[in-house]
């Protein structure tokens, strides 16, 4: 009986200790893991209207060298209430964060979003250039 | 020590096995539930969604007593606010057809139990002429204008020949403030001027006589990119009113937000269980929205607020006709002031 009790206690102790043995990984100020990845680019871009339907007339053109995103939106699009969606390289993040609707109505001053690599050492500012479809 | 632990675990195993075995072996024989000894009643509310003025609130009122005790004499419903003229308690008791054929199986079959109901103020009464000890009658409360924005309660009562009376209270139910209009026909360049106040489309000549009541213009421009069927404020930028010759004086600007996927059940889509209610209008904010909604599709819609802030509304597109440059629209409207 004593042997069973000791075995049981050892098992419990192991369960408590083992998960705590992993090495602490570094985290950034947002609580995201900092990894070894240096890739830093936008792989896809979507733009949704206030009705959550895409306002693009065609796929956005992403130039990873010039760091620009050219997108044409439908005639009549409400540019003050748009939801941009970025697909990024693995472990990368975006600054500023997108937390809701974004006003893109100032076409003379396009919005700039900075992509930050997984190792947080590479930063690339992407400019979102919007043009409006002719009616 | 070894013997002791073996005995201990053996007893535990037997105990657990017994617990599982015995708990799964009990068998309960089904028996038909005993009916009550006296007159009894019950009510369910059949209609769903917001209670709108002009529509019905529907209930099913069931009453029964043991056959040897007598029969039902009358049934009555009293509303806290008298219903409209169309309020009635059915003089038929319904049961579900048990046939297995496709035509009759599962359908409601009505059996006449008395004369049609009479409305006496807030009361609606059916006197039974059929000798029956059980019935389920449907009650349709035609929501009157006086009930708008108020709460309504109902008291269902039945009396049997043995002198018993039973009652059942339902509610209170909130009556919506909003209005609804269905299937407005809009036609490009004809009946295309929408007044939210009147919930009607007017022609150009009619619109010219009431310029300050015209909130939107319906137009169809299939030849233009991303335009199609549209609702545009008379005060919108001219590029959104192509080839539109506005009658003199039309200048109102109505803020609106296009919506997809919001298919209100009452506005014409019974297959969806979505309802727009007063609270949606109370919380609506279209202050930073444009004054037009282009490229409207079938089953799309638009939230809007009139320029003077008197009304908020949701316009739903029931049907579009590209060839005829027409659309069928329905609307829920909430008065703010």
Interface residues (C-beta under 8 A of the other chain):
Chain A: X1 X2 X4 X49 X50 X51 X52 X53 X57 X74 X75 X76 X78 X80 X81 X133 X134 X135
Chain B: X1 X4 X5 X8 X224 X225 X226 X227 X230 X239 X240 X242 X257 X258 X259 X260 X261 X288 X289 X290 X292 X294 X295 X300
